[in-house]
Amino acid sequence: MLDRLVRALLRLVYRVEIRGREHYAAAGERVLIVINPGSLLDPLFIGALLPDRITLAVDRAVARKWWMRPILALTDTIQVDFSSPTSTLSLVRAIEKHKRCMVFHGGRFQNDPRFMRILEATGLIAEKARATLLPIRIDGAAYSRFSYFRHKVRLHWFPKVTLTVLPPQKLEAPANLPPRQRRHRTAVQLYGLMTDLLYGSTNIDRNLIQVIMDAVAVYGRSYLIAEDQDRHVLSYGGLLTRFQVLGRALGRVFAGEERVGFMLPSSLPGVVAFLGLHVTGKVPAMINFTAGAAPVLSGCHTVGLTSVLSSRKFIELGDLRALENSLREAGLRMVYLEDVAADLRIGDKIGGLLAAFLRRAPRTPADAPAAILFTSGTEGAPKAVFMSHRNVNANREQMLAIVNVNAGDRLFNCLPMFHTFGLGIGTLLPLSSGMRVFLYPSPLHYRIVPRLFYESLSTVICGTDTFFSGYARYGSPYDFFNARLVIAGGEKMRESTAALWEKKYGVRMVEGYGATETSPVISVNTPANNKAGSVGRLAPGMSWRLRPVPGLSGEEGENVGDLWVKGDNVMLGYMRAEAPGVLEPPVDADAPSSCGEDNGAGWYNTGDIVCVDAENFIFIKGRAKRFAKVGGEMVSLAAVENALRELWPEAPLCVVAVPDARKGEQLVLLIENGAATMGRIAAAFAARGLSPLWTPRRILNVQQIPVLGTGKFDYMAAKRMALESAAD
């Protein structure tokens, strides 16, 4: 009687819909139910609405809570201590009795430090009971008043709830693994399943302004969200008013232009201008002002720009007069933020204030371009990358599904907005998730960034190994005392940098991996789920495949090849200099017929040679274009660099390949260290059993290794230096 009453009440109040009933029937009798934890009501929905009475495994501390009483009345309950093997045995026996069971620990899994242990126990239960996993995605409950995300999403009293039963799965772990490794393997598989469920329950079909409006509704207009180096602080209400007012003025200034060049630093005015362009339906083309005049002009021509938005103060402080003159000479109109602000009209102010008060947002489709970025050009001519609102939203939700950050954190962003990580993760993620962000215009100020991180009480920072190495050299031991999460990407994280950070700051760095074309994150290690030497597991919602590379093979049992990825975060497409105005969607033209109905559409070639292990952790072996053919053998330049860094861990260095008449190509080492000699390198490589082909034929001592504004080595410039040195 109670079951029927609760079921009817839930269906009436939450308008519950159940999909995929056929999967529920196909799961069989021994079933372990896995859900995406979103609210305290999750076990109530499962217990009341599924056809069978389930057994609920509950942590003893959670079972004593008052709000658990109605849930316990609808289920058979087993109180479990997940650290005790004898305690979990009771759940194994329950499943063996042909019952359907679910584990509930009463919290969001990313925030529970015990969760990997709970997953290991859950995997052990499924394995011992020979149970089938039944994933059930609960959509809508996370937006209720009982949500775990009450400080992250806009809440409703009675949101519509949908239960989607997905196809049943089996945990797979080789029988010859030791018990401890088997438990870890199954825990990692469960972790991936739950992050996929969590990501799948998010709404990414919104434009950026709509997402910001949702954040304002959750956190309130008075919530302080952003600060910059001038110590100006903006609340959500202040941000809203400014970009709504400025947006109307920008719409008038750029009337008739679909795309606008954007040349502003990471700062509050830069953020306001970026969002202001979106208010009026313009697409910002993020100009890399560190790249030089020729690449910038090429990019402007490729995407058909006629105007560039910048700031007189920024051009003066950034010493960009030469670039400004080049843009003018090429026929582009320079529009300055100071002039737009001085020419605000009464209609702009009234219309902007009204729109801010009503939280109005444009109806731009989620699949429309949100920004145009340009590849760094480390391996060739830069290309224009079109990134949609959906791409940005997808990558934000992918990161939030796997990385434990919340509204209590403060993110320090010193990466430029023309860089995909600086824009997508460093700027838009915190603005849309209530995480206060401190904006600083340059990551290259190695003495200033650590001090400002300390003063701003920041807890999260992202950057490249080059930047973090500089902060470790010049920062004081207390500067990063508050750091909780430090993510390195963009280039290989050196062991020496990680060791220095752990010794000096007591911070354990983690490594991630991404690309401009993937908005940007592809994978990332987390403190709870990581593997040494890897760049983490693939983000939820993404698919991958490896394409064999002629002349390359991994060790026995290794899965090595050219990495292709597909997902909601993969770009709309390229626009190339040789075909201005033509958007080329990502596609794998050589996709085998076994790939299904997509016909290769949506697949992006990262150009990276990787190894993917049995737990789907990714290990970067090198760039496809960063291999040299020396004497007929393929040599990974990245592997040579890593070997050389063991000899000179503190010295910035890079290796490039140049033509060689005798062996096809030869390796050239560029290093900021006068003590490097080929004799020492050859002896060290011979002692380690490395091929003599790995020894550079020339060493070029330089005052400074060329670096792009994104922090990556500028291999094109390095190769030019090597060729010029050979000519001299």
LUMLO-189579 format. One record per residue (C-alpha): x, y negated, z; residue in three letters. Coordinates in steps of 0.05 Angstrom, whole numbers, padded with zeros to 5 digits, m for minus. Last residue first. Example, Ala and Ser with C-alpha at 12.3 -4.5 7.8 and 13.67 -1.06 7.14 Angstrom:
LUMLO-189579
    east   north      up  resn
   00273   00021   00143   SER
   00246   00090   00156   ALA
***
This chain:
LUMLO-189579
    east   north      up  resn
   01529  m00602  m00816   ASP
   01481  m00557  m00856   ALA
   01478  m00506  m00800   ALA
   01461  m00561  m00750   SER
   01407  m00587  m00795   GLU
   01377  m00517  m00800   LEU
   01378  m00508  m00725   ALA
   01347  m00577  m00712   MET
   01293  m00562  m00764   ARG
   01279  m00496  m00729   LYS
   01271  m00532  m00662   ALA
   01224  m00583  m00693   ALA
   01180  m00527  m00720   MET
   01186  m00489  m00655   TYR
   01157  m00546  m00614   ASP
   01158  m00511  m00546   PHE
   01090  m00514  m00513   LYS
   01074  m00567  m00461   GLY
   01012  m00594  m00496   THR
   01048  m00658  m00515   GLY
   01096  m00616  m00556   LEU
   01166  m00599  m00531   VAL
   01234  m00605  m00566   PRO
   01289  m00575  m00522   ILE
   01328  m00632  m00490   GLN
   01402  m00649  m00488   GLN
   01419  m00594  m00537   VAL
   01469  m00537  m00539   ASN
   01460  m00498  m00604   LEU
   01483  m00426  m00601   ILE
   01492  m00385  m00664   ARG
   01488  m00312  m00683   ARG
   01438  m00297  m00629   PRO
   01444  m00227  m00599   THR
   01380  m00187  m00610   TRP
   01411  m00149  m00669   LEU
   01460  m00118  m00619   PRO
   01400  m00077  m00594   SER
   01387  m00077  m00519   LEU
   01418  m00024  m00474   GLY
   01418  m00068  m00413   ARG
   01494  m00069  m00409   ALA
   01497  m00084  m00484   ALA
   01450  m00143  m00475   PHE
   01493  m00172  m00419   ALA
   01557  m00163  m00458   ALA
   01528  m00194  m00522   ALA
   01500  m00253  m00483   ILE
   01565  m00266  m00447   ARG
   01603  m00263  m00513   GLY
   01553  m00307  m00549   MET
   01566  m00363  m00499   THR
   01519  m00405  m00455   ALA
   01556  m00451  m00407   ALA
   01532  m00517  m00439   GLY
   01461  m00507  m00417   ASN
   01399  m00541  m00446   GLU
   01389  m00484  m00497   ILE
   01374  m00474  m00570   LEU
   01390  m00402  m00592   LEU
   01394  m00386  m00666   VAL
   01375  m00317  m00693   LEU
   01394  m00295  m00764   GLN
   01351  m00277  m00823   GLU
   01358  m00236  m00887   GLY
   01420  m00199  m00863   LYS
   01474  m00225  m00911   ARG
   01446  m00291  m00939   ALA
   01416  m00312  m00873   ASP
   01353  m00354  m00868   PRO
   01335  m00384  m00800   VAL
   01301  m00352  m00740   ALA
   01286  m00390  m00676   VAL
   01301  m00378  m00603   VAL
   01281  m00423  m00545   CYS
   01313  m00449  m00481   LEU
   01298  m00489  m00418   PRO
   01351  m00471  m00366   ALA
   01330  m00448  m00297   GLU
   01328  m00373  m00311   PRO
   01394  m00372  m00349   TRP
   01414  m00299  m00356   LEU
   01344  m00271  m00343   GLU
   01318  m00325  m00389   ARG
   01359  m00293  m00446   LEU
   01318  m00229  m00441   ALA
   01253  m00267  m00443   ASN
   01276  m00307  m00504   GLU
   01296  m00243  m00540   VAL
   01227  m00214  m00526   ALA
   01194  m00278  m00553   ALA
   01237  m00275  m00616   LEU
   01212  m00204  m00629   SER
   01260  m00169  m00677   VAL
   01235  m00129  m00737   MET
   01292  m00089  m00768   GLU
   01314  m00094  m00842   GLY
   01381  m00125  m00824   GLY
   01346  m00179  m00784   VAL
   01272  m00189  m00798   LYS
   01249  m00242  m00749   ALA
   01185  m00241  m00710   PHE
   01152  m00304  m00685   ARG
   01099  m00305  m00740   LYS
   01062  m00247  m00708   ALA
   01072  m00282  m00642   ARG
   01101  m00241  m00585   GLY
   01093  m00180  m00541   LYS
   01036  m00208  m00499   ILE
   01008  m00158  m00449   PHE
   00932  m00153  m00443   ILE
   00897  m00115  m00388   PHE
   00843  m00069  m00416   ASN
   00848  m00018  m00359   GLU
   00879   00033  m00406   ALA
   00931  m00017  m00430   ASP
   00926  m00069  m00486   VAL
   00993  m00086  m00518   CYS
   00997  m00151  m00557   VAL
   01023  m00181  m00621   ILE
   00993  m00250  m00626   ASP
   00965  m00281  m00690   GLY
   00900  m00295  m00653   THR
   00860  m00269  m00712   ASN
   00788  m00291  m00702   TYR
   00727  m00246  m00715   TRP
   00660  m00282  m00725   GLY
   00641  m00245  m00789   ALA
   00678  m00179  m00803   GLY
   00620  m00147  m00838   ASN
   00577  m00159  m00775   ASP
   00537  m00096  m00791   GLU
   00586  m00046  m00762   GLY
   00661  m00045  m00751   CYS
   00666   00025  m00783   SER
   00667  m00008  m00852   SER
   00738  m00032  m00837   PRO
   00748  m00107  m00830   ALA
   00795  m00134  m00883   ASP
   00761  m00202  m00890   ALA
   00761  m00212  m00815   ASP
   00721  m00276  m00810   VAL
   00724  m00343  m00775   PRO
   00680  m00395  m00808   PRO
   00714  m00439  m00861   GLU
   00687  m00511  m00860   LEU
   00701  m00550  m00924   VAL
   00708  m00625  m00915   GLY
   00780  m00627  m00936   PRO
   00806  m00564  m00971   ALA
   00882  m00565  m00973   GLU
   00885  m00600  m00905   ALA
   00844  m00544  m00874   ARG
   00777  m00544  m00837   MET
   00773  m00484  m00792   TYR
   00712  m00450  m00761   GLY
   00654  m00451  m00712   LEU
   00702  m00432  m00658   MET
   00702  m00368  m00616   VAL
   00670  m00379  m00547   ASN
   00609  m00336  m00562   ASP
   00653  m00277  m00576   GLY
   00702  m00243  m00624   LYS
   00776  m00226  m00617   VAL
   00831  m00200  m00663   TRP
   00899  m00181  m00634   LEU
   00956  m00157  m00679   ASP
   00979  m00090  m00653   GLY
   01000  m00046  m00595   VAL
   00962   00009  m00557   ASN
   01017   00043  m00518   GLU
   01018   00119  m00511   GLY
   01091   00127  m00531   GLU
   01125   00060  m00533   GLU
   01099   00008  m00581   GLY
   01106   00005  m00656   SER
   01125  m00050  m00704   LEU
   01150  m00044  m00775   GLY
   01082  m00056  m00806   PRO
   01033  m00088  m00756   VAL
   00972  m00046  m00736   PRO
   00908  m00086  m00726   ARG
   00882  m00088  m00655   LEU
   00809  m00099  m00637   ARG
   00773  m00142  m00586   TRP
   00704  m00160  m00562   SER
   00685  m00218  m00516   MET
   00624  m00226  m00471   GLY
   00665  m00224  m00407   PRO
   00737  m00251  m00414   ALA
   00790  m00201  m00434   LEU
   00833  m00176  m00376   ARG
   00893  m00213  m00350   GLY
   00955  m00245  m00380   VAL
   00998  m00185  m00362   SER
   01068  m00181  m00332   GLY
   01042  m00161  m00263   ALA
   00969  m00138  m00263   LYS
   00910  m00178  m00236   ASN
   00842  m00172  m00205   ASN
   00833  m00205  m00136   ALA
   00882  m00263  m00145   PRO
   00855  m00273  m00216   THR
   00888  m00258  m00282   ASN
   00861  m00292  m00344   VAL
   00837  m00274  m00413   SER
   00813  m00307  m00477   ILE
   00806  m00378  m00451   VAL
   00806  m00437  m00501   PRO
   00753  m00457  m00530   SER
   00772  m00395  m00569   THR
   00803  m00430  m00630   GLU
   00848  m00473  m00587   THR
   00878  m00409  m00560   ALA
   00879  m00370  m00495   GLY
   00919  m00333  m00443   TYR
   00922  m00333  m00368   GLY
   00976  m00324  m00315   GLU
   00969  m00327  m00240   VAL
   01013  m00366  m00191   MET
   01022  m00344  m00119   ARG
   01031  m00407  m00076   VAL
   01076  m00411  m00015   GLY
   01100  m00479  m00040   TYR
   01176  m00470  m00043   LYS
   01183  m00394  m00043   LYS
   01120  m00376  m00081   GLU
   01130  m00433  m00130   TRP
   01203  m00413  m00141   LEU
   01184  m00340  m00152   ALA
   01131  m00359  m00204   ALA
   01181  m00404  m00241   THR
   01236  m00351  m00239   SER
   01188  m00298  m00265   GLU
   01176  m00341  m00326   ARG
   01104  m00353  m00349   MET
   01101  m00342  m00424   LYS
   01069  m00400  m00461   GLU
   01002  m00436  m00465   GLY
   00981  m00410  m00396   GLY
   00994  m00418  m00322   ALA
   00938  m00418  m00270   ILE
   00948  m00445  m00199   VAL
   00891  m00430  m00151   LEU
   00888  m00449  m00077   ARG
   00934  m00509  m00075   ALA
   00928  m00547  m00009   ASN
   01002  m00544   00009   PHE
   01020  m00566  m00062   PHE
   01058  m00629  m00044   ASP
   01084  m00601   00022   TYR
   01149  m00572  m00005   PRO
   01166  m00636  m00042   SER
   01162  m00637  m00118   GLY
   01220  m00648  m00166   TYR
   01243  m00578  m00185   ARG
   01176  m00543  m00173   ALA
   01138  m00596  m00213   TYR
   01186  m00587  m00271   GLY
   01178  m00511  m00271   SER
   01103  m00521  m00269   PHE
   01105  m00564  m00331   PHE
   01147  m00516  m00372   THR
   01107  m00457  m00348   ASP
   01044  m00489  m00376   THR
   00986  m00521  m00340   GLY
   00926  m00510  m00295   CYS
   00913  m00539  m00225   ILE
   00864  m00522  m00169   VAL
   00861  m00545  m00096   THR
   00866  m00621  m00100   SER
   00872  m00663  m00037   LEU
   00881  m00725  m00081   SER
   00944  m00747  m00044   GLU
   00978  m00679  m00052   TYR
   00962  m00672  m00126   PHE
   00983  m00745  m00134   LEU
   01052  m00730  m00104   ARG
   01061  m00667  m00146   PRO
   01041  m00705  m00210   VAL
   01088  m00765  m00198   ILE
   01156  m00731  m00197   ARG
   01146  m00687  m00258   TYR
   01113  m00740  m00301   HIS
   01106  m00695  m00362   LEU
   01034  m00674  m00348   PRO
   01008  m00741  m00373   SER
   00943  m00781  m00368   PRO
   00919  m00763  m00298   TYR
   00847  m00744  m00282   LEU
   00825  m00719  m00213   PHE
   00765  m00674  m00218   VAL
   00710  m00659  m00167   ARG
   00677  m00591  m00179   MET
   00602  m00601  m00189   GLY
   00596  m00550  m00245   SER
   00586  m00593  m00307   SER
   00639  m00645  m00293   LEU
   00687  m00590  m00269   PRO
   00681  m00550  m00333   LEU
   00682  m00610  m00380   LEU
   00749  m00639  m00359   THR
   00805  m00589  m00346   GLY
   00769  m00528  m00374   ILE
   00743  m00553  m00441   GLY
   00783  m00618  m00452   LEU
   00850  m00604  m00420   GLY
   00847  m00532  m00443   PHE
   00831  m00552  m00514   THR
   00886  m00604  m00517   HIS
   00864  m00671  m00545   PHE
   00839  m00686  m00475   MET
   00910  m00688  m00449   PRO
   00929  m00642  m00391   LEU
   00936  m00677  m00323   CYS
   00875  m00646  m00293   ASN
   00874  m00636  m00218   PHE
   00813  m00595  m00198   LEU
   00780  m00603  m00131   ARG
   00745  m00544  m00100   ASP
   00683  m00545  m00055   GLY
   00637  m00543  m00117   ALA
   00663  m00474  m00134   ASN
   00722  m00434  m00160   VAL
   00731  m00359  m00156   ASN
   00750  m00341  m00227   VAL
   00714  m00285  m00265   ILE
   00643  m00309  m00279   ALA
   00662  m00382  m00274   LEU
   00712  m00373  m00330   MET
   00663  m00339  m00376   GLN
   00611  m00392  m00359   GLU
   00658  m00448  m00380   ARG
   00678  m00409  m00442   ASN
   00606  m00400  m00463   ALA
   00588  m00473  m00451   ASN
   00646  m00497  m00494   VAL
   00629  m00450  m00551   ASN
   00555  m00467  m00547   ARG
   00570  m00541  m00553   HIS
   00608  m00524  m00616   SER
   00683  m00526  m00631   MET
   00709  m00545  m00700   PHE
   00784  m00532  m00706   VAL
   00822  m00578  m00754   ALA
   00887  m00546  m00778   LYS
   00958  m00567  m00763   PRO
   01012  m00549  m00814   ALA
   01058  m00492  m00793   GLY
   01083  m00450  m00734   GLU
   01082  m00499  m00676   THR
   01027  m00538  m00712   GLY
   00990  m00557  m00648   SER
   00922  m00539  m00676   THR
   00875  m00597  m00683   PHE
   00812  m00608  m00643   LEU
   00742  m00627  m00667   ILE
   00690  m00634  m00613   ALA
   00618  m00616  m00598   ALA
   00600  m00588  m00667   PRO
   00527  m00564  m00673   ALA
   00509  m00494  m00648   ASP
   00478  m00520  m00584   ALA
   00431  m00564  m00625   PRO
   00432  m00639  m00610   THR
   00367  m00660  m00578   ARG
   00397  m00720  m00543   PRO
   00392  m00724  m00467   ALA
   00349  m00766  m00422   ARG
   00360  m00765  m00347   ARG
   00301  m00811  m00334   LEU
   00343  m00860  m00294   PHE
   00402  m00853  m00341   ALA
   00357  m00865  m00402   ALA
   00328  m00927  m00369   LEU
   00396  m00954  m00350   LEU
   00422  m00942  m00420   GLY
   00363  m00975  m00455   GLY
   00368  m01036  m00409   ILE
   00443  m01042  m00417   LYS
   00446  m01030  m00491   ASP
   00387  m01077  m00503   GLY
   00422  m01132  m00463   ILE
   00482  m01125  m00509   ARG
   00551  m01098  m00495   LEU
   00604  m01136  m00534   ASP
   00658  m01138  m00480   ALA
   00653  m01062  m00471   ALA
   00661  m01050  m00546   VAL
   00721  m01097  m00549   ASP
   00756  m01063  m00490   GLU
   00743  m00995  m00521   LEU
   00782  m01014  m00583   TYR
   00760  m00996  m00653   VAL
   00815  m00985  m00705   MET
   00789  m00978  m00777   ARG
   00827  m00928  m00819   LEU
   00857  m00950  m00885   GLY
   00922  m00912  m00884   ALA
   00958  m00976  m00865   GLU
   00914  m00982  m00804   ARG
   00930  m00911  m00782   LEU
   01005  m00922  m00792   SER
   01002  m00987  m00752   ASN
   00969  m00951  m00693   GLU
   01021  m00896  m00697   LEU
   01077  m00947  m00694   ALA
   01044  m00984  m00637   ARG
   01037  m00921  m00595   LEU
   01082  m00939  m00537   ASP
   01036  m00903  m00488   GLY
   01028  m00964  m00443   LEU
   01013  m01010  m00503   GLU
   00968  m00961  m00539   ILE
   00931  m00946  m00474   PHE
   00919  m01019  m00458   LYS
   00893  m01033  m00529   ARG
   00845  m00974  m00524   SER
   00824  m00924  m00576   SER
   00767  m00905  m00622   LEU
   00788  m00887  m00693   VAL
   00747  m00901  m00755   SER
   00741  m00874  m00826   THR
   00750  m00800  m00812   LEU
   00739  m00748  m00866   GLY
   00757  m00684  m00829   VAL
   00820  m00669  m00870   THR
   00839  m00742  m00879   HIS
   00842  m00754  m00804   CYS
   00882  m00689  m00795   GLY
   00933  m00709  m00847   SER
   00940  m00778  m00816   LEU
   00954  m00746  m00748   VAL
   01003  m00696  m00777   PRO
   01043  m00752  m00812   ALA
   01041  m00803  m00755   ALA
   01072  m00762  m00700   GLY
   01046  m00704  m00657   ALA
   01042  m00741  m00590   THR
   00977  m00778  m00608   PHE
   00940  m00712  m00616   ASN
   00874  m00740  m00641   ILE
   00810  m00710  m00614   MET
   00756  m00715  m00668   ALA
   00695  m00737  m00628   PRO
   00628  m00717  m00660   VAL
   00575  m00772  m00659   LYS
   00503  m00758  m00638   GLY
   00490  m00823  m00600   THR
   00494  m00794  m00531   VAL
   00553  m00751  m00555   HIS
   00595  m00813  m00568   LEU
   00581  m00836  m00497   GLY
   00605  m00770  m00469   LEU
   00674  m00780  m00499   PHE
   00674  m00855  m00481   ALA
   00657  m00840  m00408   VAL
   00710  m00786  m00404   VAL
   00763  m00832  m00435   GLY
   00744  m00890  m00390   PRO
   00751  m00843  m00330   LEU
   00820  m00820  m00352   SER
   00852  m00764  m00393   SER
   00880  m00807  m00449   PRO
   00844  m00839  m00509   LEU
   00851  m00829  m00584   MET
   00784  m00805  m00610   PHE
   00772  m00807  m00685   GLY
   00698  m00811  m00700   VAL
   00655  m00761  m00738   ARG
   00585  m00771  m00766   GLU
   00593  m00844  m00785   GLU
   00530  m00882  m00807   GLY
   00531  m00929  m00748   ALA
   00599  m00927  m00713   PHE
   00592  m00995  m00677   VAL
   00517  m00987  m00664   ARG
   00523  m00917  m00637   GLY
   00582  m00939  m00595   LEU
   00540  m00993  m00562   ALA
   00485  m00943  m00546   ARG
   00536  m00894  m00519   GLY
   00566  m00947  m00473   LEU
   00501  m00954  m00435   VAL
   00488  m00879  m00430   GLN
   00561  m00865  m00415   PHE
   00563  m00916  m00358   ARG
   00496  m00899  m00326   THR
   00510  m00824  m00322   LEU
   00580  m00833  m00295   LEU
   00555  m00880  m00241   GLY
   00499  m00832  m00222   GLY
   00546  m00772  m00221   TYR
   00592  m00811  m00176   SER
   00655  m00844  m00203   LEU
   00719  m00859  m00165   VAL
   00771  m00910  m00188   HIS
   00838  m00896  m00157   ARG
   00875  m00924  m00217   ASP
   00903  m00853  m00228   GLN
   00833  m00825  m00239   ASP
   00773  m00800  m00200   GLU
   00713  m00757  m00218   ALA
   00652  m00723  m00185   ILE
   00628  m00761  m00125   LEU
   00556  m00739  m00111   TYR
   00510  m00801  m00105   SER
   00468  m00782  m00165   ARG
   00449  m00714  m00138   GLY
   00483  m00646  m00139   TYR
   00433  m00602  m00174   VAL
   00396  m00654  m00218   ALA
   00462  m00686  m00236   VAL
   00489  m00618  m00258   ALA
   00428  m00607  m00302   ASP
   00440  m00675  m00334   MET
   00513  m00656  m00348   ILE
   00489  m00592  m00383   VAL
   00438  m00632  m00424   GLN
   00495  m00679  m00445   ILE
   00538  m00621  m00466   LEU
   00486  m00588  m00510   ASN
   00448  m00527  m00486   ARG
   00445  m00454  m00511   ASP
   00495  m00428  m00459   ILE
   00444  m00402  m00409   ASN
   00475  m00351  m00361   THR
   00451  m00280  m00347   SER
   00500  m00247  m00395   GLY
   00559  m00278  m00358   TYR
   00538  m00243  m00294   LEU
   00526  m00177  m00328   LEU
   00593  m00179  m00363   ASP
   00626  m00198  m00297   THR
   00592  m00138  m00265   MET
   00615  m00089  m00318   LEU
   00686  m00115  m00316   GLY
   00689  m00107  m00240   TYR
   00661  m00037  m00247   LEU
   00716  m00018  m00295   GLN
   00768  m00048  m00249   VAL
   00740  m00009  m00190   ALA
   00741   00055  m00232   THR
   00815   00046  m00247   ARG
   00831   00029  m00174   HIS
   00796   00091  m00148   ARG
   00832   00134  m00200   ARG
   00899   00102  m00181   GLN
   00888   00121  m00108   ARG
   00867   00192  m00125   PRO
   00928   00206  m00169   PRO
   00912   00206  m00243   LEU
   00908   00274  m00279   ASN
   00832   00271  m00286   ALA
   00835   00210  m00331   PRO
   00785   00156  m00310   ALA
   00720   00141  m00344   GLU
   00659   00113  m00308   LEU
   00595   00132  m00345   LYS
   00545   00084  m00375   GLN
   00469   00075  m00379   PRO
   00441   00028  m00433   PRO
   00416  m00038  m00404   LEU
   00354  m00050  m00361   VAL
   00334  m00123  m00367   THR
   00297  m00151  m00307   LEU
   00268  m00220  m00323   THR
   00250  m00272  m00270   VAL
   00210  m00336  m00283   LYS
   00229  m00389  m00232   PRO
   00188  m00397  m00168   PHE
   00215  m00450  m00121   TRP
   00264  m00479  m00170   HIS
   00339  m00494  m00163   LEU
   00385  m00533  m00209   ARG
   00452  m00496  m00210   VAL
   00519  m00498  m00174   LYS
   00507  m00512  m00100   HIS
   00449  m00463  m00094   ARG
   00490  m00411  m00131   PHE
   00478  m00353  m00084   TYR
   00404  m00365  m00098   SER
   00346  m00358  m00049   PHE
   00314  m00423  m00071   ARG
   00309  m00393  m00141   SER
   00355  m00407  m00200   TYR
   00397  m00344  m00189   ALA
   00333  m00304  m00193   ALA
   00323  m00324  m00266   GLY
   00356  m00266  m00303   ASP
   00369  m00200  m00268   ILE
   00413  m00155  m00310   ARG
   00407  m00081  m00294   ILE
   00467  m00035  m00307   PRO
   00453   00039  m00296   LEU
   00516   00078  m00278   LEU
   00509   00153  m00284   THR
   00528   00195  m00224   ALA
   00577   00253  m00217   ARG
   00565   00247  m00141   ALA
   00640   00244  m00128   LYS
   00652   00197  m00186   GLU
   00595   00149  m00170   ALA
   00613   00147  m00096   ILE
   00687   00135  m00112   LEU
   00668   00079  m00158   GLY
   00626   00047  m00104   THR
   00683   00053  m00053   ALA
   00732   00022  m00102   GLU
   00681  m00033  m00117   LEU
   00673  m00047  m00042   ILE
   00749  m00051  m00036   ARG
   00751  m00100  m00095   MET
   00696  m00139  m00059   PHE
   00730  m00149   00007   ARG
   00753  m00220  m00008   PRO
   00680  m00239  m00021   ASP
   00673  m00304  m00061   ASN
   00677  m00271  m00130   GLN
   00625  m00220  m00109   PHE
   00569  m00267  m00091   ARG
   00539  m00243  m00026   GLY
   00493  m00194   00009   GLY
   00530  m00127   00004   HIS
   00481  m00087  m00037   PHE
   00498  m00019  m00068   VAL
   00442   00014  m00107   MET
   00416   00085  m00109   CYS
   00370   00128  m00152   ARG
   00358   00195  m00120   LYS
   00369   00264  m00148   HIS
   00392   00294  m00081   LYS
   00463   00286  m00105   GLU
   00453   00211  m00103   ILE
   00435   00215  m00029   ALA
   00495   00260  m00015   ARG
   00542   00210  m00046   VAL
   00509   00155  m00004   LEU
   00522   00195   00060   SER
   00595   00205   00040   LEU
   00604   00129   00040   THR
   00607   00130   00116   SER
   00658   00186   00119   THR
   00705   00148   00071   PRO
   00703   00086   00117   SER
   00723   00018   00088   SER
   00654   00010   00056   PHE
   00620   00014   00124   ASP
   00550   00034   00102   VAL
   00479   00029   00128   GLN
   00435   00074   00086   ILE
   00366   00049   00070   THR
   00307   00082   00035   ASP
   00272   00023   00003   THR
   00210  m00020   00009   LEU
   00213  m00033   00084   ALA
   00287  m00048   00079   LEU
   00272  m00106   00033   ILE
   00219  m00135   00079   PRO
   00269  m00132   00137   ARG
   00330  m00159   00101   MET
   00311  m00232   00115   TRP
   00323  m00222   00189   TRP
   00396  m00201   00179   LYS
   00417  m00136   00213   ARG
   00427  m00099   00147   ALA
   00479  m00150   00126   VAL
   00527  m00132   00183   ALA
   00519  m00058   00169   ARG
   00535  m00065   00094   ASP
   00475  m00039   00055   VAL
   00468   00022   00011   ALA
   00397   00020  m00016   LEU
   00362   00085  m00036   THR
   00310   00074  m00090   ILE
   00235   00088  m00094   ARG
   00219   00101  m00167   ASP
   00183   00060  m00220   PRO
   00226  m00002  m00211   LEU
   00190  m00065  m00188   LEU
   00192  m00065  m00112   ALA
   00262  m00039  m00097   GLY
   00296  m00075  m00155   ILE
   00261  m00142  m00144   PHE
   00273  m00137  m00069   LEU
   00345  m00117  m00079   PRO
   00358  m00181  m00119   ASP
   00320  m00228  m00073   LEU
   00383  m00252  m00037   LEU
   00405  m00283  m00102   SER
   00451  m00277  m00162   GLY
   00489  m00211  m00157   PRO
   00494  m00182  m00227   ASN
   00467  m00111  m00219   ILE
   00493  m00039  m00217   VAL
   00446   00019  m00203   ILE
   00478   00087  m00187   LEU
   00438   00143  m00219   VAL
   00434   00218  m00210   ARG
   00367   00234  m00243   GLU
   00375   00217  m00315   GLY
   00395   00150  m00345   ALA
   00348   00159  m00405   ALA
   00286   00138  m00366   ALA
   00316   00073  m00345   TYR
   00343   00061  m00415   HIS
   00272   00068  m00443   GLU
   00248   00015  m00395   ARG
   00291  m00036  m00431   GLY
   00254  m00099  m00410   ARG
   00217  m00116  m00345   ILE
   00182  m00182  m00338   GLU
   00169  m00217  m00272   VAL
   00122  m00277  m00271   ARG
   00157  m00301  m00207   TYR
   00094  m00315  m00165   VAL
   00046  m00266  m00197   LEU
   00094  m00209  m00212   ARG
   00126  m00217  m00143   LEU
   00058  m00216  m00108   LEU
   00034  m00155  m00146   ALA
   00097  m00116  m00130   ARG
   00094  m00137  m00057   VAL
   00022  m00113  m00051   LEU
   00034  m00048  m00088   ARG
   00094  m00031  m00045   ASP
   00056  m00048   00019   LEU
   00000   00000   00000   MET
***
